[in-house]
Amino acid sequence: MPGVGVRGKNSARLREKVGLNMTHPVEWLRTRRDFFLQAGLGFGSLALGAMLGESLRAENPEYDPVKPLAPRLPHHRARADSVIFLFMEGGPSHIDLFDPKPELTRCAGQPLPPSFGKVFTPMGVGGNTLMASKRKFQQHGESGLWVSDWYPKVAEIADDLALVRSCWADGVNHVGSVCQMNTGSILAGRPSLGSWVTYGLGTESAELPAFVVMSDAAEPLGGPRNWGNAWLPATFQGTALRASGAPILHLQPPESVTDARQRAKLELITDLDRHHAALRSDDTRLAARIAAYELAYRMQSSAPEAVDLASENVETQALYGLDNPQCKDFGAMCLRARRLVERGVRFVQLYCGSGSQWDSHRDLEGNHSKMCARSDQPVAALITDLKRRGLLDRTLVVWGGEFGRTPMNEGSDGRDHNPYGFSMFMAGGGVKGGVTLGSTDEFGLRAVEDRVHVHDMHATILHMLGLDHLKLTFFRDGREERLTINGGKVVHGLLA
């Protein structure tokens, strides 16, 4: 019946006309329209309650171009607030570190059985003969996690680690594989993991970059694209900090420039940029430039302090190995990473062996002995230090390279690239410690049980931060793009 249940100046007359008794609310349900109106409101309330319970915000982040890095709500309850990604560039050998293979030792010197089929590797199809690991493995902690003697300090924190033995990826060379571990694709041109995280959540620090990258040697293979924003707004790209000296080149003004003069110059530049941006609303580089100038001004005092280790006591410096020539450089980077997340930096990525120094086509023993000595103590120290300071519960630490190494030897004493099965581990940030997930075959060549692709690792990292990888999207060229492209699933076996 037209008009029934409508509020307004004619509602009383309409109710009187149809004979509804206001003293008996059930009378409002005399008509079909009343029923659907009341039922619709009720179901709407249920839906609203469900949405509020499951998602704290809209699917895509809405950010203010004036304050593009302002904190934003996650999709669901976050287990971690920040990430420290320890990237062992070059491909550490999982079968010599975390994945012992007795059958490999038994069959050493023999060719890979025909049942494995052809195996493509960069240096040849199928490799040569099976090569046993020379390392001694032992179970550690209450969890009984297997760790080799190359990582004795990491072995001491075994019960804090969630080890994934069944990782796999798509690339066979370093450049493409480093790119995939950072961006989800072996092809260049997509936003990095850290950029997606800062796009989704912003930052809790107003005086430091949201996404920071440090390397201990040469530039990582692939260069800045590994921490680039691609087609995300430009302000979400990573900031490279130097491991020694001034953290950011050209950050400090000349001594002759006073603070007042610099502030006036910055305000003039900002006014000009805003005027320019008003006519070019689709150019995110302008908003990024304005934000970058403001951030750089604030960083002049905060960045040097954040990376200055002089204030750390002797015990802490020794914990990270700053008194050990073998690991002092990476140890200093790990200590700076802890200081950065303490100050609200959202995503920190540290390259150990940047320039592909873990690559060991020859002399695996010499190469990995050096690289493990460089990384073992700092990695264990970082997790230990975060834990004792009450930061580990809210900081997700990720360890891994772009792939592993083959069980077949290359030449006589090296191993080739192996993207078909390798190991990574996580700690803190909602991770279940003391867990070993998945497995490779009897020789460690391919992941066979509970296989975890790079997209799955990315989906899990985002999940720990409260982000749904299916909802964290950016509209581009007629489709909603996401970090995990067309795949990815959360690895629930890692969650505490």
N, C-alpha and C positions, 0 to 999 in steps of 0.2 A: 504494500500500500504506500503510495508516494508520500514522502514527508515524515513518516514515522521514525522517531528516534533522532531527528535532526534538532540540534541546538540552535537557538536564535530567537529573535523577537516574536516569531510566529509559532514557536515550538509548543507553548502552552495551549494555544488555540487548536493546533493540530491534535494534540493529545486529548483535549476535551472532545474534539469532533469524533475521534475514533473510540472514545470511551475508555481510555486507559486510566486505571486507578493508581495514582502516585504513591499511595500508602502501601501498596503491595507490589514490590519490585518484580515479582514473577509475572505480573501483568505485561511487562515490557516484552515478553517472549511470545505474545499472542500471534505475531506475524512472522513470516519466513525471513523478511528483511531484518527484523529485530534479532532473530536468532543468529543469522550470519554476522551481523554487526558485533554482537557481544562475543560470539565465538572467535571472530577474527581478532578482536582486541586481546582476548585471552591467549590465543596462540602467538600473537605478536609479542606479548610479554614473555612467553616461554622462550621464543627465539632470541629475544634481546638478552635474556638472562644467560642463555647458552653462549651467545657471542661474547658477552662480557667475561664469562668464565674461561673460555678457551682462547680468546684473542684480545689483547689489550689495546690493539690499534688496527687501523686499516691495513690491508695486505701490503701495499706499497708505501714506503716512507714518504712523508710530506716534510720537506725541509725548507727552511727560510733561507733564500739566497743571501741575505745579509748575514745570517749566522748559520752557514751550511753544516757546521759540525756540532751544532747544539745537540745534547742528548735526546734520543728518541726511545719510545717504549718498544720492547720486544714483542714478538707474536705470542709467546708463552713464557712461563716462569723460567728465567735464565739460571743455569747452574754455574756459569762462569761470567766474569765481567771483562776479562782480557785474555789474550792468547800470546804465548811466546813460542814461535816455531823455530826449532833448531834444525837447520837444513844442512845435512852432510852432503855437500855437492860432489858428484862424481860417481856415486853408487857404492855404498858400503856393502860388504859381503855378508849377507844374512846367515849363510851356512858356516861362517867363521865367527859369528858373533852371538846369534840368538837361536839358531835352528840346527842343532846337531843332527847328523845323519850317519848312523852306524853302517848302514848299507852302502853308503858312498865310500866309507873306509874299506869295507870288505871287497868292493868291486873296483877299487882304484887301479888305474892302468888299463882298464878295459874300455872299449868303445861304448857309447850310449846305446842301450838295447834298441833294436829296430822298432819295438812296440811303441817307443816314444815318438816315432815319426821324425820328419825333418824339422829342425829347429833353426830359425833364421836368427843370426847374430851379426852385428856390424862387421866383424872381422872374419866371417865365414859361416857357412851353413853347417850346423851340427857341432862345431868345435872339433876338438881332437879326442882325447881320452878323459875318462873320469879322474878327478884329482881329489884326494882326501884332504880334509882339513888337518892342519898341524896343531890346531889349538886344543887345549884341554877344557872340557866343559864340566860344569858342576851345577847342581841345583842349589838355589839360595832362598832364604827367607822361609816363612811358614807356607808360602804359596808353592815353593819348590820350582821357582822360575829358573829355566836353564840359561846361563850366561857364560861366555867363554872367558878365559884368563886375559883376554885383551881389554876387558872392561871391568876390572875388579872394584872400582869405586861405584859404578852403576849397579853392580851386583849387590852392594850393601843396602841399596834402597829398593830391592826387588819387589817388596810388598806394596810399594807405592805405584808400581807400573802396571799398565794394561798393554800387553804385547799382542800385536796382530801379526801372525806369521803367514797370512794368506793374501797379502796385498798384490795387486797387479795393475798394469798400466798399458798404454797403447804405443808409446814411442820406443825406438830402439837406440836413438842417438841422444847425446846429452842436451843439445839445444832444445829439441822438441820435447823431451821428457821433463827437463827443468821447467819449461813453459807450461806443460800440462799440470805438473804438481802445484804450480802457482796460479794458473788461470782456468784449468779444466780442459784445455785443448792443447794438442801438440802444435797447432798453428797459431802464429802470433795474431794479435789484434783483439783479444778479449780482456776484460778487467781482471785484475788479480784478486785473490782471496781476501787480502787485507783491504782492498778497495771496496769489495762487496760488504765486508764487515762494517767499515766506517760509514758506508752509504746507508746501511740498515740501522745502525745504532748511534752514529755520531761519536762524540768523545766526552769524557768526564774531565778533561784538562783544557783550560782556556789558555794555557801558556806554553804548551808543547804540541807537536804534531800528533794527530790521532794514530798514524800508521808510520812506524819507523823501521828502517832497514840498516843493518850493519854487516860488513864483511871483513874477514880477517886477512885477506890477501888481495888478489886481483879482482876485477869486477866479475860477478857471476856471469856464466855464459847466457847470452841473450840480453844482457844489460838491463836497463831501466824498465823494459817492457814487463819484467817479472814482478815489478811492483807498480805498474802503470794502471791508469784508470780506464784506458781505451775510450769507449763511448759513454761511460758514466760521466757525470759532471766532473770537471777537471780538479776540483778541490779534494777529491777522494783518492788521489794518487799518493803513493808512499813518499816519505822523505828519507833520503840517504844520510846517515850520520857517519862521520869519519871516526874510526876506532881510536885515533890518537890526534893530538893537537886540537885546533879549533873544531868543534863538532860539525859546524856548517860553515863553509867558506863564505867570506864576504858578509857575514852576519853583523859584525861589529862595525860601527861607523868610525871614521878617522877621529883622532883626538881633538881636532880643531872644530868638529861639529858638536854643538851643544845639544842637550836634550830638547830644549825649547825649539831650536832651529829644526831639528829632525822631526819633531812633532808637527810643526807647521808645514814642513815639506810633505809629510805623510797625509795630512788633511787635504792639502791642495791636490795631490795625486788622486786621493780617494774621491774628491768632488769631481774631478775630470773623468775618472773611470765611471762613476755613477751616471754622469751626464751621457757618456758614450754608451753605457749599458742600457739606458732608458730607450734608446733607439734600436737596440739589438737584444731583445729579451731572450732570444734563443741561443745566444752565445754564452755557454757556461764558463768559458775561460775568463770572462770579465769578472764574474762573481768570485771565481777562484783567485784571481789576481788581487782583488780588494781584500778578501779574507787572508790571503797570504801576506800582504803588506802589514796588516794589523797583527797577525800572528808573529811575523818576524820581529816586529817592534817589541812585543811582549817577551819573545824568546831571548832577546839580547841579555837579559839577566837570568832567566830561568833555565835555558838550555845548558850553558856552561856549568851551572850548579848541579843540574841533573846528572851529568856524565862525569863530574869531578869525583874521583874515588878517594881523595885525600881525607875526607871526613869519616871514611869507614875505618873501624878499628883493626888492629893488627891481626886479631883472630879471624875476622871475616875475610880480610885480604888473603890470609894463608889458606883459608877454606877453599877459596876459588883458585888457588894455585898461582897467585900473583908473584910468589917468590920462587916459582918453578919455571925455568926458561922454556921447557917443552910446551907448557900450556898457558903461560901468562897472558898472551894476547887474546885467546878465546875466553880465558877466565875473566879478563877485564870486560869483555863484551857481555858475558853472562851476568856479571855483577851490575853492569849498567842497565841491562834489561830488567833486572829486579827493581832498580831505582826508578826506571821509567814507568813500570806498571804501578808502583807505589804512588806515583804522581798522576795517575789517571790515563796514561797512554793505553789505547785500546788494543793495538796489534803491534807486536815487535817480532821481526824476523832476523835471525842471526845466521849468516852463512859461515860454516866451518869448512875450510878447504875450498873457498871460492876460486873459480877458475878450473873446477873439476879435478881437484887434487886427490880425491878418493879414488879416482880412476886407476885401475891396477891391471892393465893388460900384461904387464911384466912385473916381476918381483912383488907379488902380493904380500909376502911376509914383511918386506922392508917398508912398502908403502903403508900398509894398514897398521904396522907397529908404530910408525910415526904419527899417523892420523888419530889413532886411538889414544896415544899418549897426549895428543893435543886436546882431545875432547872429553875423555873419561872423567877426570876430576872436575872440570867446570860444569859438566852436565849434572853430575851427582850433587855438586855444591849448590847449584841453582835450585834444584828440587828440595834439597835439605833446608836451605835458607828460607825459601818461600814457606815451607811447612812450619818451621819454628817461629816465624813471624806472623803466622796466622793468615798468610796470603794464598797458600796453595789451594784451599777450598774454592777460591774465586778466580784462580788463574789456571788456565788450561795450557799445559806444556806438551808440545808435539815434537817428536824426534823422528827423522827419517831422511832419506835421499830421494833421488828421482827414480831409482830402480835398484836391484840387487846385482849379484854376480852369478855367473853360470857354474854348475858343478863340473863342467868340462874345462880342462885347462886350455890356455892359449899359449902356444910355444911350450914351455916346460914349467913355468912357475907363476903364471898369471891367470886371471879369469876374465871372461868377456861380459858384456852388458846383459842383464837379465830382467826384462820387464814382466815376465810371465809369472813370477812368484818372488816375493821379498818381504821383509819385515819392517814394521814401524811400531813405535810405542807412544802412548799418551800417559800423562799423570796429572792429578789435580782436577779442578774445575768440574766436579761431578762424575769423574771417571772411577770405575770400580778397580781398586788396586789389587795386585796379585793375580790378575787374570791373564790367561793365554788363550787367544781366540784363533781358530782356523789352523790350517796346516798345508804344507806343500807335499809333493810326492816323496817317494823314498830317497830320491837324490837331491831334492830341493830345487828342482827345475821349475815346476809349475804349481800354482796354488790350486788345491783340489777340494778343500773342505772350507765352508763358510767364506767363500771368496769375497774380497773387499776391494772394489775398484777405487781409483782416485776420486771419482764422483761420490762414492759412498763415504770416503774420509771427509770430503768437503761438506757433505750433508750433515755428518755427525758433528763436525766442528761448529757449524752454524747452529745446530740444534742445542749444543751445550751453551751457546750464547743467547738462546731464546729466540732464534730465528728459524723459520720454516723455509727450507730451501725451495719449496714449491711456490711459496708466496712472495719471497724476496725477488722481485722481478723489476725489469726496466723496459719500457716500451720502446722498441727500435725497429724501423723498417717493416712495420706492419705486424710485429709479433712481440710477445712478452719474453724477453731474454732473462735467463737466470744462470747462476754460476755452474750448476750441474747439467746445463744444456738440456738433453732429453733423457737423462738417467739420474742415478743417485738414490740411495736409501739410507736411512739412519741405522747405524750398527748398534742396536739396542743391547747387545751383549757386553758393550763397554760401559754402559751407564750404571752408576751406583744406585 
